[in-house]
Amino acid sequence: MALKFSISGMRGLVDKDLNPDVVFKYAYSFGRFVKPGSIVIGRDTRQSGKIYCKTVVRALSAAGHPVVDLGIVPTPTVLFMVRRLKAKGGMVITASHNPVQWNALKFVSSKGVFLNETEFTRFSGRIIETEDAKGRKKENVNSYKSALKEHIDAIVEAVEPLGAPFRVGVDAVNGAGSIGLPLLLEEIGCRVFRLNCRFAPVFPRKPEPTKENIVSLSRFVRNRGLDVGFACDPDCDRLAVVDERGRPIGEENTLVLAADYILTHKRGSVVTNLSTTRLMEDIAGKHGVSLYRTRVGEANVVSEMKERAAVIGGEGNGGVIYPKINYTRDAMVGAALIIRMLSERGVRMSQIMDSYPKYHMLKKKVKIGMGDFEERKEAVIDAFDGRLDLSDGLKIIGDRYWIHIRPSQTEDVVRIIGESRDRQQIEDFIARVRGILCPE
């Protein structure tokens, strides 16, 4: 495995690609890249985060920056506090949805958003060797204990408490959202039932909150007769929902629900990426607003949201971006908006989902390199009739289906995502793509 450095951050396998020397190099380079002033940092619960956090503090101090250490907090809390404290930047030590043997650094601009393409290009061209910097300057770090409360208070103020409490199950995978997500829900009036909600360096399930990985939450909600269940990833920026019957409704629909709720109260543009469900077009059409699609990646979505003055946006991996709070994916915000929707409409989650058109989405990945993908791309195009979008890998858009094929920025794989109203059709089409990309 090689270290991966992209607009999504710098990540690698702990003690293989990623070690304290590498962390120091990138953190010090970031310190030299941003303007003088304080830098906010935070991390998730991974064991490797402890030493990497200390390394980041040394590196940023060596580069001349006071460091504000939030400790273990959700990733969106770091971005929120960069803006609130008027810091010059931020860094998050988290590999997000990747397994525990991974870790990563994410880089935040002074605007409280991840670096955009222009900023990343400038930063990536200024990575410098740091052997002469490791002994420089005494550490300059202060702990900031109230960040999570300030973030939660802002969400509560925006969403307002409920009139009647809901019984809510939460699976925070023992990650950075283990305190914040349950507390936020309690603050808006819910009775919370916790599952995997303690800080721990080992995750009790696979970290992505996909249907396959949140079976325990589904059972938990069903057995306890709860109204809804929420699951997040280790850094609490992605949210998945389980209905009152214990059925996971799919990460894709987290943004659908949040957008439907916001657009009921405020019309405006919506932005999502090319891999997000076609149901977003239906929601935008229902409310008579424009939907814009971007390349995959939070920075791309955020840039377009700002350009379009969007009222809501995000990605189909459970990432809700609500500009009133934060220009970043935020599981706490997503949960608050969905609870408000349930409260105002006075119906069950299953009833809301049953009111939407039904699509079938499949997500697969194959282990091939970029060269192999480029070499076989034309064969994939020849195998289908449909409109092409080549702005991010390859997307084929047919009358009743779409397929998006793109190399991942966070893993050494090519992702294949497809959707159709006909399950058998999309299963056959995905199998056809996999056969072309990985011929036996």
C-alpha positions in Angstrom: 0.0 0.0 0.0 1.2 3.5 -0.8 0.5 6.6 1.2 -2.5 8.3 -0.3 -2.5 12.1 -0.5 -5.4 13.8 -2.2 -8.0 16.6 -1.7 -9.6 14.2 0.8 -6.4 14.3 3.0 -3.4 12.2 3.6 -3.9 8.6 4.9 -2.1 5.3 5.1 -1.7 2.2 7.1 -0.4 2.8 10.7 3.3 2.1 11.2 3.6 1.2 7.5 2.9 4.0 5.2 1.9 6.3 8.0 4.3 6.9 10.9 5.3 9.9 13.2 7.9 11.1 10.7 5.4 11.2 7.9 2.8 12.9 10.1 5.4 15.5 11.3 6.4 16.3 7.7 2.8 16.9 6.5 1.7 18.8 9.6 4.8 21.0 9.6 4.3 21.7 5.9 0.7 22.7 6.6 1.9 25.0 9.3 4.2 26.6 6.9 1.4 26.8 4.3 -1.2 28.7 6.4 -0.9 32.2 7.7 0.4 33.0 11.2 -2.1 32.3 14.0 -3.7 29.5 15.9 -4.6 26.1 14.4 -7.4 23.9 15.8 -6.9 20.2 16.0 -9.0 17.2 17.0 -9.1 13.4 16.6 -11.2 10.3 16.7 -10.7 7.4 19.1 -8.1 5.3 17.3 -5.1 4.2 19.4 -2.7 5.7 16.8 -4.4 9.0 17.2 -2.7 9.6 20.5 0.9 9.7 19.2 -0.1 11.3 16.0 -1.8 14.1 17.9 1.3 14.8 19.9 3.3 14.7 16.7 1.0 17.3 15.1 1.3 19.6 18.1 5.1 19.4 17.8 5.0 20.0 14.1 2.6 23.0 14.2 4.5 24.5 17.2 7.8 24.1 15.2 6.1 26.0 12.4 5.3 28.8 14.8 1.6 28.2 15.5 -0.3 28.2 18.8 -2.3 25.0 18.8 -5.9 24.6 20.1 -6.4 21.0 21.0 -10.1 19.9 21.2 -9.3 16.3 22.1 -11.6 13.6 20.9 -14.4 15.3 19.0 -16.4 14.8 15.8 -14.7 16.0 12.7 -17.5 18.6 12.1 -16.8 20.1 15.5 -13.2 20.9 14.5 -14.4 22.7 11.4 -17.1 24.5 13.4 -14.5 25.7 15.9 -12.0 26.9 13.3 -14.7 29.4 12.3 -15.8 30.2 15.8 -12.3 30.8 17.1 -11.3 32.6 13.9 -8.3 30.3 13.6 -6.0 30.2 10.6 -6.7 26.6 9.9 -7.4 23.2 11.4 -6.3 19.5 11.3 -8.3 16.4 12.0 -6.5 13.2 12.9 -9.0 10.6 11.6 -9.3 7.9 8.9 -13.1 8.4 9.1 -14.8 5.2 7.7 -11.5 3.3 7.1 -10.7 0.3 9.4 -8.8 0.8 12.6 -5.4 -0.1 11.1 -5.6 3.1 9.0 -5.2 6.7 10.1 -5.1 10.0 8.3 -4.7 13.8 8.4 -7.4 16.1 7.1 -6.6 19.8 6.4 -9.0 22.6 7.1 -8.8 26.2 5.8 -9.3 29.4 7.8 -12.9 29.4 6.4 -13.7 26.2 8.4 -13.9 24.0 5.3 -11.6 21.4 3.9 -9.1 22.6 1.4 -10.6 23.1 -2.1 -8.9 22.0 -5.3 -6.9 25.3 -5.7 -5.8 25.3 -2.1 -4.9 21.6 -2.2 -2.8 22.1 -5.3 -0.9 24.9 -3.7 -0.4 23.0 -0.5 0.7 19.7 -2.2 3.4 21.7 -4.1 4.8 22.9 -0.8 5.4 19.7 1.1 8.9 20.1 2.6 11.6 18.0 4.3 11.6 18.7 8.0 14.7 17.1 9.5 16.0 20.5 10.6 12.6 21.5 12.1 12.0 18.7 14.7 13.9 20.4 17.5 12.6 23.9 16.9 10.4 25.8 19.4 8.7 24.7 22.5 5.3 23.2 22.2 2.6 25.8 22.2 -0.7 24.1 22.9 -3.9 24.7 24.9 -6.7 22.3 25.6 -10.2 23.6 24.7 -12.9 21.6 26.6 -16.1 23.3 25.6 -16.0 22.8 21.8 -18.5 19.9 21.7 -21.0 21.8 23.8 -20.7 24.9 21.7 -21.3 22.9 18.5 -24.3 21.1 20.1 -25.8 24.4 21.4 -25.6 25.9 17.9 -27.5 22.9 16.4 -30.1 23.0 19.1 -30.6 26.7 18.5 -31.1 26.2 14.8 -33.4 23.1 15.1 -35.3 23.9 18.3 -36.3 21.3 20.9 -39.2 18.9 20.3 -42.7 19.1 21.7 -42.8 15.3 22.4 -39.8 13.0 23.0 -38.8 10.2 20.6 -37.2 7.0 21.7 -34.0 6.9 19.7 -31.2 4.2 19.4 -27.7 5.4 18.7 -24.7 3.3 17.5 -21.6 5.5 17.4 -19.1 2.7 16.8 -17.2 3.7 20.0 -15.9 6.6 18.0 -15.7 10.4 18.3 -19.5 10.7 18.1 -20.1 8.5 21.2 -20.8 11.5 23.5 -21.9 14.2 21.0 -24.6 12.4 19.0 -26.5 11.0 22.0 -26.1 14.3 23.9 -27.4 16.3 21.0 -30.5 14.1 20.7 -31.2 14.4 24.4 -30.8 18.2 24.2 -33.6 18.4 21.6 -35.9 16.2 23.7 -35.2 12.6 22.7 -34.9 9.7 25.1 -31.7 8.0 23.9 -30.7 4.3 24.1 -27.0 3.9 23.6 -25.2 1.1 21.7 -21.4 1.3 21.1 -21.3 4.8 22.7 -18.1 4.9 24.6 -14.6 6.1 23.5 -12.6 3.0 22.6 -9.6 2.4 20.3 -11.1 -0.8 18.8 -14.4 -0.6 16.8 -17.1 -3.1 17.7 -18.2 -3.3 14.0 -16.9 -2.3 10.6 -16.7 1.5 10.7 -18.8 2.4 7.7 -22.5 2.7 8.7 -23.8 0.6 5.8 -26.7 -1.8 6.0 -24.5 -4.8 6.4 -22.5 -3.2 9.3 -25.4 -1.9 11.5 -27.3 -5.2 12.0 -26.9 -4.8 15.8 -28.5 -1.4 15.7 -31.4 -2.8 13.6 -32.0 -5.6 16.2 -31.6 -3.1 19.0 -34.3 -0.7 17.6 -36.6 -3.6 16.9 -36.2 -5.4 20.2 -36.7 -2.2 22.3 -39.5 -0.9 20.3 -37.7 2.4 19.5 -39.0 5.1 17.1 -35.8 5.4 15.0 -32.1 4.5 15.1 -29.0 6.4 14.1 -25.5 5.1 13.3 -22.4 7.1 12.5 -18.9 6.4 11.4 -15.8 6.9 13.8 -15.5 10.6 13.1 -19.3 11.3 13.1 -19.6 13.0 9.8 -21.7 10.2 8.1 -25.1 9.2 9.3 -27.3 6.1 8.6 -30.9 5.7 9.7 -32.9 2.6 10.9 -36.7 2.8 10.8 -39.0 1.8 13.7 -39.2 -1.8 12.3 -35.4 -2.1 12.6 -34.9 -1.8 8.8 -31.9 0.2 7.6 -33.1 2.7 5.0 -29.7 3.1 3.4 -27.1 5.9 3.7 -28.3 7.4 0.4 -31.6 8.3 2.0 -30.1 10.3 4.9 -29.5 13.3 2.6 -32.9 12.7 0.9 -34.7 13.0 4.3 -32.7 16.1 5.4 -33.2 17.8 2.0 -37.0 17.1 2.0 -37.3 18.6 5.4 -35.3 21.7 4.8 -37.0 22.4 1.4 -40.4 22.2 3.1 -39.3 25.3 5.1 -37.0 27.1 2.7 -36.8 26.8 -1.1 -33.4 27.0 -2.7 -30.7 25.1 -4.6 -29.5 21.7 -3.6 -26.1 20.2 -4.4 -24.9 16.6 -4.3 -22.4 14.4 -6.1 -22.6 12.2 -9.1 -22.8 9.0 -7.1 -25.9 10.0 -5.0 -29.3 8.5 -5.6 -31.7 9.6 -8.4 -34.2 10.2 -5.6 -32.6 13.6 -5.1 -33.9 14.7 -8.5 -37.4 13.7 -7.3 -37.1 15.6 -4.0 -35.8 18.7 -5.9 -38.7 18.4 -8.4 -41.2 18.0 -5.6 -40.2 21.3 -4.2 -39.6 23.1 -7.5 -35.9 23.8 -7.0 -32.7 23.2 -8.9 -30.3 20.3 -8.1 -26.7 20.5 -9.0 -24.2 17.5 -9.1 -20.5 17.6 -8.6 -17.6 15.2 -8.7 -17.3 13.0 -5.6 -15.7 14.6 -2.6 -16.9 17.0 0.1 -14.7 19.8 -1.0 -16.3 19.7 -4.5 -19.8 19.7 -3.1 -19.0 22.6 -0.7 -17.5 24.7 -3.5 -20.6 24.3 -5.6 -22.9 24.9 -2.6 -21.2 28.2 -2.0 -21.4 29.1 -5.7 -25.2 28.3 -5.9 -26.0 29.6 -2.4 -27.5 26.2 -1.7 -29.8 25.7 1.3 -28.8 22.1 1.8 -26.3 19.6 0.2 -24.2 16.6 0.9 -23.2 13.2 -0.4 -25.0 9.9 -0.6 -22.7 8.3 2.0 -24.8 9.7 4.8 -23.2 13.1 4.6 -25.5 16.0 5.3 -24.1 19.5 4.8 -26.3 22.3 6.3 -24.7 25.7 5.8 -26.6 27.3 8.7 -24.4 25.2 11.0 -21.4 24.1 9.0 -20.0 23.7 5.5 -19.1 20.1 6.2 -20.8 16.7 6.5 -22.2 16.5 10.0 -24.0 13.4 11.5 -25.3 15.4 14.5 -27.0 18.0 12.2 -28.4 15.2 10.0 -30.0 13.4 13.0 -31.4 16.7 14.4 -33.1 17.6 11.0 -34.6 14.1 10.6 -36.0 14.1 14.1 -37.6 17.5 13.5 -39.1 16.0 10.3 -40.6 13.1 12.2 -41.9 15.4 14.8 -43.6 17.9 12.5 -45.1 15.3 10.1 -46.4 13.1 12.9 -45.7 9.9 11.0 -43.3 6.9 11.2 -40.0 6.7 9.4 -41.3 3.8 7.4 -44.3 5.8 6.2 -42.0 8.6 5.0 -39.8 6.2 3.1 -42.8 4.4 1.6 -44.0 7.7 0.1 -40.9 8.1 -2.0 -40.2 6.4 -5.4 -38.3 3.1 -4.9 -34.8 2.8 -6.4 -32.4 -0.1 -6.1 -28.7 0.9 -5.6 -25.7 -1.4 -5.6 -22.2 -0.4 -4.5 -19.2 -2.6 -5.4 -15.5 -2.2 -5.7 -12.7 -3.9 -7.5 -9.0 -4.0 -6.8 -7.5 -2.7 -10.0 -5.1 0.2 -10.6 -5.8 3.5 -12.4 -3.9 2.2 -15.4 -6.1 -0.8 -15.8 -9.2 1.3 -15.3 -8.2 3.7 -18.1 -7.2 0.9 -20.4 -10.6 -0.9 -20.0 -12.8 2.2 -19.8 -13.7 2.3 -23.5 -14.8 -1.3 -23.4 -17.2 -0.4 -20.6 -18.6 2.5 -22.6 -19.1 0.3 -25.7 -21.1 -2.1 -23.5 -23.9 0.4 -22.7 -26.2 2.8 -24.4 -26.5 6.0 -22.4 -25.3 9.6 -21.9 -21.7 9.9 -20.7 -20.3 12.1 -18.0 -16.5 12.0 -17.8 -16.0 14.7 -15.2 -15.2 12.1 -12.4 -14.2 8.7 -13.7 -17.0 7.4 -15.9 -20.8 7.8 -15.4 -23.3 6.3 -17.8 -26.8 7.6 -17.6 -29.6 5.6 -19.2 -33.4 6.1 -19.3 -34.0 4.0 -16.2 -30.6 3.5 -14.7 -27.1 5.0 -14.1 -23.7 3.6 -13.3 -20.8 5.5 -11.9 -17.3 4.0 -12.1 -14.4 5.9 -10.5 -11.0 5.2 -8.8 -11.3 5.9 -5.1 -9.3 8.8 -3.5 -9.2 7.0 -0.1 -8.5 3.3 -1.1 -6.6 1.5 -3.8 -9.8 0.4 -5.5 -12.2 1.4 -8.3 -15.7 1.9 -7.0 -18.8 0.9 -9.1 -22.1 2.4 -8.1 -25.3 1.8 -10.0 -29.0 2.5 -9.5 -32.3 1.5 -11.2 -36.0 1.1 -10.6 -35.4 -2.5 -11.6 -33.2 -4.5 -9.1 -32.4 -7.3 -11.6 -31.3 -4.8 -14.3 -28.8 -3.0 -12.1 -27.4 -6.3 -10.7 -26.9 -7.5 -14.3 -25.3 -4.2 -15.3 -22.9 -4.1 -12.4 -21.9 -7.7 -13.0 -21.2 -6.7 -16.7 -19.0 -3.8 -15.6 -17.1 -6.0 -13.1 -16.5 -8.6 -15.8 -15.0 -6.0 -18.1 -12.8 -4.4 -15.5 -11.6 -7.7 -14.0 -11.7 -10.4 -16.7 -10.8 -13.8 -15.6 
